[in-house]
Amino acid sequence: MDRRRFDHLYEELSVSLGQLAPRYALWLHMREVGIDPEQLSRAALLSYCHVHLGRFLSRHRLRLPERRLRRLERSVSRFDPRHPTPYEHMARLGGPIDRRKA
């Protein structure tokens, strides 16, 4: 699809960890294992979560309990990049006002 799946994974992973995940390192790790974060399909994302995410987390001394890992996988599996997220809706509502249209 596009980078939105990667962005969603990063955001959900950071929330699950309770701290910011190393974004660039995550990007590089995905490239390292043969997954293109720019063209991330749902199947590739789920495969990454099941097979490679644990190695990434341990490499960066991060721990994600099994329950949070399952919740993360469920969240990224349900994400549909064709629809804006609640955050994107709010950002659009709070964006700059074009006074010429008023």
C-alpha positions as a Markdown table, in Angstrom:
| # | Residue | x | y | z |
|---|---|---|---|---|
| 1 | Met | 0.0 | 0.0 | 0.0 |
| 2 | Asp | 2.1 | 2.9 | 1.3 |
| 3 | Arg | 4.0 | 4.1 | 4.3 |
| 4 | Arg | 0.8 | 4.4 | 6.4 |
| 5 | Arg | 1.0 | 0.7 | 7.5 |
| 6 | Phe | 4.6 | 1.3 | 8.7 |
| 7 | Asp | 3.5 | 4.5 | 10.5 |
| 8 | His | 0.7 | 2.6 | 12.2 |
| 9 | Leu | 3.0 | -0.2 | 13.3 |
| 10 | Tyr | 5.4 | 2.3 | 14.7 |
| 11 | Glu | 2.7 | 4.2 | 16.6 |
| 12 | Glu | 1.0 | 1.1 | 18.0 |
| 13 | Leu | 4.4 | -0.4 | 19.0 |
| 14 | Ser | 5.3 | 2.8 | 20.8 |
| 15 | Val | 2.0 | 2.8 | 22.7 |
| 16 | Ser | 2.4 | -0.9 | 23.6 |
| 17 | Leu | 5.9 | -0.3 | 24.9 |
| 18 | Gly | 5.0 | 2.8 | 26.8 |
| 19 | Gln | 7.8 | 4.7 | 25.2 |
| 20 | Leu | 8.9 | 5.7 | 21.7 |
| 21 | Ala | 10.2 | 2.8 | 19.7 |
| 22 | Pro | 13.4 | 3.4 | 17.7 |
| 23 | Arg | 11.7 | 4.4 | 14.4 |
| 24 | Tyr | 14.7 | 4.5 | 12.1 |
| 25 | Ala | 16.0 | 1.3 | 13.5 |
| 26 | Leu | 12.6 | -0.4 | 12.9 |
| 27 | Trp | 12.7 | 0.8 | 9.3 |
| 28 | Leu | 16.2 | -0.5 | 8.8 |
| 29 | His | 15.4 | -3.8 | 10.4 |
| 30 | Met | 12.5 | -4.3 | 8.1 |
| 31 | Arg | 14.7 | -3.6 | 5.1 |
| 32 | Glu | 17.3 | -6.0 | 6.6 |
| 33 | Val | 14.9 | -8.9 | 6.7 |
| 34 | Gly | 13.7 | -8.2 | 3.1 |
| 35 | Ile | 10.5 | -6.2 | 3.8 |
| 36 | Asp | 10.0 | -2.8 | 2.1 |
| 37 | Pro | 8.4 | -0.4 | 4.7 |
| 38 | Glu | 7.3 | 1.8 | 1.8 |
| 39 | Gln | 5.2 | -0.9 | 0.2 |
| 40 | Leu | 4.1 | -2.8 | 3.2 |
| 41 | Ser | 1.2 | -5.2 | 2.6 |
| 42 | Arg | -1.0 | -6.6 | 5.4 |
| 43 | Ala | 0.5 | -10.1 | 5.0 |
| 44 | Ala | 4.1 | -8.8 | 5.1 |
| 45 | Leu | 3.4 | -6.8 | 8.2 |
| 46 | Leu | 1.8 | -9.7 | 10.0 |
| 47 | Ser | 4.7 | -11.9 | 9.0 |
| 48 | Tyr | 7.1 | -9.4 | 10.3 |
| 49 | Cys | 5.3 | -9.2 | 13.6 |
| 50 | His | 5.2 | -13.0 | 14.0 |
| 51 | Val | 8.7 | -13.8 | 12.8 |
| 52 | His | 11.0 | -10.8 | 13.2 |
| 53 | Leu | 9.6 | -8.3 | 15.7 |
| 54 | Gly | 10.8 | -10.3 | 18.7 |
| 55 | Arg | 14.4 | -10.2 | 17.4 |
| 56 | Phe | 14.1 | -6.4 | 16.8 |
| 57 | Leu | 12.8 | -5.8 | 20.3 |
| 58 | Ser | 15.6 | -7.9 | 22.0 |
| 59 | Arg | 18.3 | -6.2 | 19.9 |
| 60 | His | 17.1 | -2.9 | 21.4 |
| 61 | Arg | 16.6 | -4.3 | 24.9 |
| 62 | Leu | 12.9 | -3.7 | 24.7 |
| 63 | Arg | 10.3 | -6.1 | 26.1 |
| 64 | Leu | 6.7 | -6.6 | 25.1 |
| 65 | Pro | 4.6 | -9.0 | 27.2 |
| 66 | Glu | 2.8 | -11.6 | 25.2 |
| 67 | Arg | -0.6 | -10.1 | 25.8 |
| 68 | Arg | 0.5 | -6.7 | 24.5 |
| 69 | Leu | 2.2 | -8.4 | 21.5 |
| 70 | Arg | -1.1 | -10.1 | 20.6 |
| 71 | Arg | -3.0 | -6.8 | 21.0 |
| 72 | Leu | -0.4 | -5.1 | 18.7 |
| 73 | Glu | -0.8 | -7.8 | 16.1 |
| 74 | Arg | -4.6 | -7.5 | 16.3 |
| 75 | Ser | -4.4 | -3.7 | 15.9 |
| 76 | Val | -2.1 | -3.8 | 12.9 |
| 77 | Ser | -4.1 | -6.6 | 11.3 |
| 78 | Arg | -7.3 | -4.5 | 11.5 |
| 79 | Phe | -5.7 | -1.3 | 10.1 |
| 80 | Asp | -7.1 | -0.2 | 6.7 |
| 81 | Pro | -4.8 | 2.4 | 5.2 |
| 82 | Arg | -7.6 | 3.5 | 2.8 |
| 83 | His | -9.4 | 5.2 | 5.8 |
| 84 | Pro | -8.1 | 8.0 | 7.9 |
| 85 | Thr | -7.2 | 7.3 | 11.5 |
| 86 | Pro | -8.9 | 9.2 | 14.3 |
| 87 | Tyr | -5.7 | 11.2 | 14.7 |
| 88 | Glu | -5.7 | 12.1 | 11.1 |
| 89 | His | -9.4 | 13.2 | 11.4 |
| 90 | Met | -8.5 | 15.4 | 14.3 |
| 91 | Ala | -5.4 | 16.9 | 12.6 |
| 92 | Arg | -7.5 | 17.8 | 9.6 |
| 93 | Leu | -10.1 | 19.5 | 11.8 |
| 94 | Gly | -7.5 | 21.4 | 13.7 |
| 95 | Gly | -5.6 | 22.4 | 10.6 |
| 96 | Pro | -5.0 | 25.9 | 9.3 |
| 97 | Ile | -8.1 | 27.9 | 8.5 |
| 98 | Asp | -8.4 | 29.4 | 5.0 |
| 99 | Arg | -10.0 | 32.7 | 5.8 |
| 100 | Arg | -10.5 | 33.5 | 2.1 |
| 101 | Lys | -13.3 | 30.9 | 2.0 |
| 102 | Ala | -15.1 | 32.3 | 5.1 |
